[in-house]
Amino acid sequence: MSTSFAWGGPITFKPRTAGPVVPSTLMHRHTPPHPPPRIYNYNPFLFSGHGKADSWQPVKATGPFGGNGAGTALQMTDGTVLVQDNAGNWYRLTPDAFGSYVNGTWSKAIPLPANYGPLYFASAVLPDARVEIEGGEYNFFVGSETNMGAIFDPLKNRWKPVAPPSGWSQIGDAASVVLSDGTLMIGNCCYSVQALFNSKKLTWTQTGKGKADPNSEEGWTLLPDGTVLTADVSLPGQSERYDPSSGSWSSAGSIPVNLVAGSEIGPQTLRPDGTVFVAGATGHTAIYSTTSHKWSAGPDFPIINSQQYDVADGPATLLPDGHVLIPASPGIYQPPSSFFEFDGKHIMNAATPPGAVNDSSFNWRLLILPTGEVLGTDGSNDVEVYTPRGKPLRSIAPQIVSVPTTLTHGSHYTLKGRRLNGVSQDNMYGDDVQMASNYPLVRITNTSSGHVFYARTYNFSSMAVASKAVVKTTFQIPNNTEVGAATLQVVTNGITSTPVTVTIQ
């Protein structure tokens, strides 16, 4: 089929072919493979907020992404950030000696297998610290709904192809979530089936009985009770919850406002108060209570220059102070975008990066950093960092219960603590992008020099959000960690624990 968008010529897509025998399928609009044309040229350094509260500043090192631009970003457990170029290449952003990502450096990472360059795909950091990606609405910018997948092992520094679930000819722009027990679940782009990933055997088991509509365009939010919430797109006004214990879906109630336009919806973010904030493609928002299991209408996005702003595909990040940072733009796939913060009651203006004048909400990606800042990519080489205005909520900070205090280069240790997975997946978007960061990082700061080192974490005993249980993680001391007195902290979703004094030898 060929579809034309407001700013471009026809884009050709391969037709969606027959798949497993499941409930009815629906044909949906495709998200454009490129951001809107760059109408305005700008120098990002002239607009830098230099780290002031509620401001953006560019990563100083020149982005290496070329014409493809920067896309999906994943927080690696060694403190680096893996960023894709919207095709087959990945690049690593390493913070400087003092932990600054603004002053960090880019390096080329191992590319994907030669025939795989997805855009709008499922992705997750697994409990063993490997990265799994699945599907893609596009492959090297050609519409395909590919069923390819790959898993990245950071120790072996290589990608390995992963076969699709049995009978799945397409995966496409799949929704995905890492469940509380650490199992990755993905949804077929075009049907109402899901599959669970066995990360040891690299195999799949089908799940998801009773899904009322296809998975297309949905976002999945992990809730404190371990179930998964989605606001249906193919059945606007309805919602569902997936129960891992039964492998089935059931109704989560009716949504009081319409959130769907052009077969699109915005992100759905779990907040510290136990509510899920869902942004709509209509300008409306809705709020789901995980305690009462009821929906209510939220505040509308503003009308700017006689245009209703909305989030027809787009990201959101839970800030350390509990606010939700989110871009919105007029209509569907149209620039410009503006940034806002939702504080639980109100949608407030937030600082907007200079490139937003060229952007729609859909081409932004947002990732919370260990510093509490937010990394923003928009399909260009201008990678920006946002400094929030609020202070971290100490009530949701990770807490170290036990950790060895004498640590040796290259050795592996066990850390136990509470709230190591935070209160939310934190970084949300929907079926096109998943960049969850609800897992612990271990940061070591040398007392004398102030230099920062991240110890690679892995083997998380749980991925449950807003849990009071004691969770374990293994961490390994890098060989370049400076010896002597230091402090050790756990960082989850940009919030740090109280430091523990340690000695590195």
VEXMARSE-767400 format. One record per residue (C-alpha): x, y, z. Coordinates in steps of 0.1 Angstrom, whole numbers, padded with zeros to 4 digits, always signed. Layout:
N
XYZ...
// end
This chain:
505
+0000+0000+0000+0012+0036-0006+0005+0063+0019+0012+0101+0016+0020+0123+0045+0016+0161+0047+0052+0169+0041+0064+0141+0018+0057+0120-0012+0044+0084-0013+0060+0058+0010+0056+0022-0001+0048-0005+0025+0047-0042+0020+0012-0055+0027+0005-0071+0060+0003-0108+0052-0016-0136+0068-0005-0146+0103-0017-0169+0131-0054-0176+0135-0065-0149+0160-0092-0124+0165-0097-0097+0138-0069-0075+0125-0071-0039+0117-0051-0018+0092-0035+0012+0108-0017+0043+0097+0021+0040+0096+0043+0064+0116+0065+0083+0091+0100+0069+0088+0117+0103+0091+0110+0134+0111+0094+0164+0094+0118+0183+0071+0142+0206+0089+0127+0240+0081+0148+0260+0106+0185+0258+0110+0200+0266+0144+0231+0263+0165+0222+0243+0196+0251+0257+0216+0236+0292+0212+0205+0280+0230+0222+0260+0258+0208+0264+0293+0243+0253+0306+0227+0229+0331+0204+0254+0348+0172+0240+0362+0144+0235+0336+0168+0239+0306+0183+0219+0278+0219+0218+0266+0234+0197+0238+0259+0169+0242+0290+0187+0233+0306+0160+0212+0293+0160+0177+0267+0133+0170+0280+0105+0148+0246+0095+0133+0249+0111+0099+0217+0116+0079+0198+0089+0098+0199+0108+0131+0198+0096+0166+0168+0074+0177+0162+0048+0204+0185+0051+0234+0190+0023+0260+0206+0027+0294+0233+0001+0297+0242-0012+0332+0278-0001+0329+0266+0036+0329+0270+0041+0291+0241+0048+0268+0235+0028+0236+0219+0049+0209+0207+0037+0175+0209+0056+0142+0174+0044+0132+0190+0017+0111+0217-0009+0117+0243+0011+0136+0246+0017+0173+0268+0043+0191+0278+0045+0227+0277+0076+0248+0302+0074+0277+0301+0100+0305+0333+0119+0313+0354+0113+0343+0330+0132+0366+0299+0114+0353+0287+0142+0329+0269+0130+0298+0269+0165+0283+0307+0163+0283+0307+0127+0273+0322+0110+0242+0307+0090+0214+0322+0057+0201+0310+0032+0175+0294+0001+0189+0289-0032+0172+0263-0029+0144+0234-0053+0140+0235-0082+0116+0239-0069+0080+0203-0074+0069+0187-0059+0100+0182-0022+0105+0149-0016+0123+0129+0015+0130+0100+0015+0155+0107-0018+0172+0105-0036+0206+0135-0033+0228+0145-0041+0264+0175-0044+0287+0170-0079+0303+0178-0089+0339+0212-0104+0328+0221-0070+0312+0218-0083+0276+0197-0062+0252+0169-0078+0231+0153-0061+0202+0125-0074+0181+0107-0065+0148+0105-0032+0132+0079-0013+0113+0106-0004+0088+0139-0022+0079+0165+0003+0066+0136+0028+0062+0116+0004+0040+0082-0005+0054+0082-0042+0061+0068-0051+0096+0099-0074+0098+0099-0104+0121+0136-0103+0126+0152-0099+0161+0186-0099+0178+0201-0101+0212+0232-0081+0223+0257-0096+0248+0278-0067+0262+0305-0091+0275+0310-0108+0241+0303-0075+0223+0282-0091+0196+0246-0093+0183+0231-0127+0177+0199-0132+0155+0168-0144+0173+0141-0164+0155+0106-0151+0157+0078-0169+0176+0064-0198+0157+0039-0188+0130+0047-0151+0132+0054-0138+0097+0054-0102+0111+0064-0085+0144+0067-0049+0132+0063-0020+0157+0057-0044+0185+0046-0034+0220+0068-0050+0247+0074-0051+0285+0097-0069+0308+0074-0085+0334+0081-0085+0371+0098-0119+0370+0122-0106+0343+0105-0123+0313+0102-0102+0281+0067-0102+0265+0061-0088+0230+0030-0083+0210+0025-0090+0174+0021-0056+0156-0009-0067+0136-0028-0093+0156-0040-0099+0192-0013-0125+0201+0016-0121+0224+0047-0142+0232+0070-0147+0262+0108-0149+0256+0130-0175+0271+0163-0156+0272+0184-0187+0280+0171-0208+0251+0162-0179+0228+0128-0194+0223+0092-0182+0225+0059-0193+0241+0026-0179+0230+0005-0162+0256-0023-0136+0259-0057-0154+0260-0087-0131+0257-0072-0100+0242-0101-0079+0229-0083-0062+0201-0050-0062+0181-0019-0049+0198-0013-0023+0171-0002+0011+0184-0006+0002+0221+0017+0009+0250+0021-0015+0279+0026-0003+0315+0039-0026+0342+0018-0021+0374+0028-0026+0410+0008-0058+0413+0027-0073+0383-0002-0070+0358+0002-0050+0326-0022-0021+0316-0030-0010+0281-0054+0016+0267-0069+0000+0236-0063+0017+0203-0084-0005+0180-0113-0002+0205-0111+0034+0217-0124+0040+0251-0116+0005+0264-0087-0007+0284-0073-0041+0294-0049-0057+0319-0027-0088+0313-0023-0111+0343+0010-0131+0340-0003-0158+0364-0031-0168+0341-0016-0156+0308-0048-0138+0300-0063-0104+0294-0094-0089+0310-0111-0056+0309-0096-0027+0330-0127-0005+0325-0139+0022+0302-0119+0054+0297-0141+0085+0301-0125+0105+0273-0114+0096+0238-0076+0093+0235-0073+0079+0200-0070+0099+0168-0055+0086+0134-0051+0052+0151-0025+0068+0174-0022+0074+0211+0004+0088+0235+0025+0073+0263+0011+0059+0295+0033+0065+0326+0031+0050+0361+0037+0077+0387+0048+0074+0423+0013+0079+0436+0002+0047+0419-0017+0064+0391-0010+0059+0353-0011+0091+0333-0021+0084+0297-0016+0112+0270-0040+0112+0241-0037+0119+0204-0068+0140+0208-0055+0165+0233-0073+0148+0261-0056+0128+0289-0068+0101+0313-0057+0088+0347-0059+0052+0359-0058+0044+0396-0040+0012+0405-0057+0012+0439-0093+0018+0429-0089+0003+0393-0109+0032+0379-0103+0057+0352-0108+0095+0354-0103+0123+0329-0071+0142+0332-0063+0178+0321-0062+0186+0284-0031+0198+0265-0032+0235+0257-0044+0252+0225-0015+0272+0211-0018+0295+0181-0054+0282+0176-0040+0246+0173-0049+0218+0198-0017+0202+0210-0017+0164+0216+0006+0133+0216-0001+0112+0185+0029+0089+0192+0055+0104+0215+0076+0098+0246+0073+0106+0283+0098+0103+0311+0091+0102+0348+0113+0128+0364+0129+0122+0398+0105+0146+0414+0075+0126+0402+0065+0149+0374+0061+0135+0338+0081+0153+0311+0063+0150+0277+0064+0167+0243+0032+0175+0224+0025+0189+0189-0005+0199+0168-0025+0173+0150-0009+0141+0138+0028+0140+0129+0030+0178+0125+0056+0202+0139+0063+0222+0160+0065+0204+0194+0066+0220+0229+0075+0203+0262+0053+0201+0293+0054+0186+0328+0025+0169+0344+0025+0172+0382-0004+0149+0389-0030+0176+0385-0018+0202+0360+0000+0203+0327+0026+0230+0330+0050+0245+0304+0085+0232+0305+0117+0243+0287+0117+0233+0250+0149+0224+0231+0157+0245+0201+0152+0216+0176+0116+0212+0187+0106+0239+0162+0112+0213+0135+0098+0183+0154+0065+0165+0160+0061+0146+0192+0065+0113+0174+0102+0117+0165+0113+0124+0201+0128+0098+0224+0134+0105+0261+0157+0086+0285+0163+0093+0322+0200+0094+0330+0218+0083+0362+0224+0120+0369+0186+0127+0370+0188+0145+0337+0170+0134+0306+0186+0125+0273+0165+0136+0243+0170+0124+0206+0149+0136+0177+0162+0120+0146+0189+0146+0141+0226+0147+0153+0216+0172+0180+0213+0151+0211+0201+0172+0240+0201+0169+0278+0173+0183+0300+0180+0194+0336+0147+0192+0357+0137+0219+0381+0124+0197+0409+0143+0178+0436+0143+0139+0437+0116+0123+0459+0136+0107+0487+0106+0085+0496+0111+0065+0464+0149+0064+0463+0167+0031+0462+0180+0019+0496+0211-0003+0501+0204-0031+0527+0238-0048+0524+0269-0045+0503+0306-0055+0508+0327-0025+0517+0361-0037+0505+0360-0042+0467+0387-0055+0444+0393-0049+0407+0376-0074+0385+0357-0091+0413+0319-0097+0414+0298-0089+0444+0261-0090+0455+0242-0059+0466+0209-0062+0483+0184-0033+0486+0149-0020+0484+0133-0001+0455+0162-0012+0432+0137-0013+0403+0121+0021+0411+0084+0029+0410+0080+0029+0373+0095+0017+0340+0101+0055+0337+0106+0060+0300+0075+0054+0280+0063+0057+0244+0041+0029+0231+0045+0002+0204+0071+0021+0184+0097+0026+0212+0105+0010+0246+0134+0023+0267+0125+0012+0302+0152+0017+0329+0137+0001+0360+0169-0017+0371+0198-0007+0394+0231+0009+0384+0261+0010+0408+0280+0042+0409+0314+0046+0426+0329+0080+0433+0366+0083+0444+0368+0104+0475+0400+0121+0465+0396+0129+0428+0358+0130+0425+0360+0107+0395+0330+0085+0388+0330+0049+0378+0300+0026+0371+0302-0011+0381+0284-0033+0356+0253-0047+0371+0235-0079+0361+0214-0108+0374+0186-0086+0389+0164-0109+0411+0133-0089+0402+0120-0063+0377+0089-0055+0398+0081-0018+0401+0070+0000+0433+0079-0031+0453+0089-0032+0490+0107-0065+0487+0145-0068+0491+0161-0072+0456+0195-0085+0447+0219-0076+0419+0254-0087+0411+0280-0060+0402+0316-0062+0389+0343-0036+0398+0359-0022+0366+0397-0026+0364+0401+0011+0358+0384+0021+0391+0407+0043+0411+0420+0027+0443+0414+0040+0478+0385+0055+0496+0353+0059+0477+0315+0061+0481+0291+0036+0465+0255+0044+0455+0227+0026+0437+0210+0047+0410+0176+0038+0397+0157+0060+0372+0180+0089+0380+0175+0087+0418+0205+0078+0441+0206+0059+0473+0224+0072+0504+0261+0066+0498+0280+0038+0515+0318+0043+0522+0339+0016+0505+0375+0009+0498+0387+0000+0463+0418-0022+0460
// end
